[in-house]
Amino acid sequence: MPKQQLAVVTQSIIISRIVYALPVWSGFLSAGMINIINAFLKRLKRFGYIECSVTIDDLLASLTMSCS
């Protein structure tokens, strides 16, 4: 599968589920769990599933910008 299509599939399946759950679960995430999720997101970038690196903090910031 071409990288562009792989990025679209990853965004629509994985990243969207994380973003969907963040408003509810972000207050309950421990530092360890945030590190695990960030490591997973870093692996997605390293293996070419997404084009740019993203962290939980980036996703939370994008949520607060879109809701304001």
TAPEQUI-V192739 format. One line per field, one symbol per residue. ss: DSSP state (H for helix, E for strand, C for the rest). A space follows every 10 residues. Layout:
ss = ???
//
This chain:
ss = CCHHHHHHHH HHHHHHHHHH HHHHHHHHCC HHHHHHHHHH HHHHHHCCCC CCCCCHHHHH HHHHHHHC
//
